[in-house]
């Protein structure tokens, strides 16, 4: 049953991505990208990565969509269509995709008990996190304590990106008011 849901979500993600890339109406493209993020969050949930799903839903579907809509408020809703040759872009995408697939060929299978991650720190987290951290949820103890600096760094990057976008939007509005 889970495999069918995975296949349906993956198919929907491909359809939405292709549709978003083919549109010239930027508002519709932004809405489809928000849908793509929600589908990604659902896929992460099915993969038992609820923390990643929550972040994808909040940042990908929420904040990114709002920032792109704000940017559309400062620009036009339609893409300026310029005739161009897409052959080079397709070649670059195919080469990049092939390199990514090649890079994953030697990875362990999903859920493999003999994978290196399951032999190194995962047993320690499972056995000791309740004693060392005092939280009953292992994922929360890993994110809040063991990987606390990493989580703080990710939050800092997202905050800095948001401040940068707000500064750029404010600058564009000030320049627009002067003319």
Protein Blocks (a to p, Z undefined) as FASTA:
>chain_A
ZZmmmmmmmmmmmmmmmmmmmpmblklmmmmmmmmmmmmmmmmmmnopaklmmmmmmmmm
mmmmmmmmmmmmmmcfbdcdddddfklmmmmmmmmmmmmmmmmmmpccehiakbmklmmm
mmmmmmmmmmmnopablklmmmmmmmmmmmmmmmmmmmmmmmmmmmmmmmmmmmmmmZZ
